[in-house]
Amino acid sequence: MTEAISQAARQLHAYYVPWRESCNLLLPATVVAEILYHLEIIPLEHDSPWVQGGVEWRGLTVPLVSFNEVDDIPAEAKGETRRVLICRTLSFNDRYAYVAIDFYRLPRMLFVDESSLVVLEEGMGSSEWPFVATVVDIRGNTIYVLDMEKLSNLI
């Protein structure tokens, strides 16, 4: 029983998010505050090109992150309903404690540990993809792990 508890302690509960065509995200469950299925994008006065508008959530206007600044980003899924993840930024930025990220297919919960993933690219935070911490392979799927602090600094 002690071994089972030790194994469970080394697992990360994460959301596997089918984000764009053949492009997936992995977010720790502690980062995801809520998943919204029906929403209206509202205009948001903002100087950053990384913000495409806002979403009303629990009395807050949460900035919706725009990934249009990324040159080689995959296309949005066609024929799918737009959904939004409300995510904690994990930064000490007083301006926004949350950001919204749109996606198009249903996320699912995964239990991830060292044996279930292979790191493909560490520290990918380049000028083209400054919000990505690392790229991993899980069960044959290439998945981008977001750096929530860097993402919040872009907005």
N, C-alpha and C positions, 0 to 999 in steps of 0.2 A: 504494500500500500504506500509506503514511503516513496518508492520509485515512481509510482503513478502521480503522486503529488509533485514530486520534483520535475517530472516531465511536463505536467500541466503548467507549472510556474515558468517554464522556458518557452511556452507558446505565446504567440501574439495573436490576439483577436483582431482581424482586419477585414475591411470591405474590399472586395474585388469589384471594380467598377468598369464595365465595358463603356469606354468614354467616347472614342471616335472609331471610325472604320479601322479595324485591326490594331487598335491602340487602347491599352487598358491601364487603369490606375490602381494602386494599392494604397489604402489609407488606414491607419490604425483606428480601431473602433472608437477610441477615446477622442479622436479628432472630429468625428462626425457627430454633430449635434442633432441633426434631423434630415430626413429626406422628404422633399416636397414634390408632389405629383401634379398639382394644378396651381398654376401661378401666373401672375402678370408681371412682365418686366416693366419697371417704371423708369423714367428719365432720372438721372442722378448727375448733378453738377460735379464734375471732376476733371482734374488736369491730366491724370494718368491715362495713357493709351491702353493700359491693362484693365480698364473698367469699361464695360459696355452698358451699364445701367445699374439698377438696384432691384431688390426684392424686399417686400414687406414681410417681416417675420417677427412675431411676438413683440410688436410695438417698436421694432428697430427697422431701419433701412439698411440692408446688408448689400455691399457692393458685389455685383456679379462680375466675375473675372472674365476678361476677354483674352483669348489666346490668338487674336489676329496678328499680333506682333511677331509670332513665330512663323518663319519662312516655310519650313517643310512639315507643317502640322497636317496630319491626316484629315480627310473630309469628315464632316458631321454625318452621322448615320441618316440615311434617307428613309422616309416613311415611318419614323419612330416618334413617339411622344417625347417632348422635351420635359426633363425632370431636373431638379436642382438639389445638390447637396449643400447644406449649411454646415460649414466647417469652422472649428476654432482655429485661430491663427497661431496660437502658442507663442505669441510675442508680447512684449510689453508696450506695444503701440496703443496709445490711448484713443486713437482715432477710430479704429475698427477692431473689435474683438473677434469678429466673424467675417468670413468671406463666403460667397456662393459660387459654386462650380456647376455648370450645366453638364448633363449627360443624357443618354437616350435609351439605354437598356437597363433592366433591373440589376442592381448590385446584389452580391451575395456575400455572406459571411464566410470567412476562411479562418482556420487555425493554422498559423504559419510558425515553423521553427527552422533552425539551421539546416535540418536534413531535407526540408521540402522546397528549398530554393537554391538557385545558383546565381551569384552576382555576375552580371554581364559587363557592367560598366559602373565604376564607383565615381562619385563626385562629378556627375555630369553637368553641374551648374555652369554651363557655357553661356555665351551671350545669346545664342539662339534659343536655348531651353534653360533659362536661369532659375526656374522653379523646380527642377528635378534634382533630387538628391542622389539617386542611384537607379539603375535599370537591373531588373532581376528576371529570371526565368522560373516560373512555377508551373510544373506539369506541362511543359511545352509551350507556355504562353509567355510572351515578352510583356513585362509589366513595369510601368514607370512609378517610382515612389516619390511623391511630392515632398519638397522641403517647405513646410508651411510658414516658417519664419521668413524665408526668402520671398515666398509668394506674397506675404503680407507687406513686405518692404517695397514691392513693386507698386502697390496701390497707395 
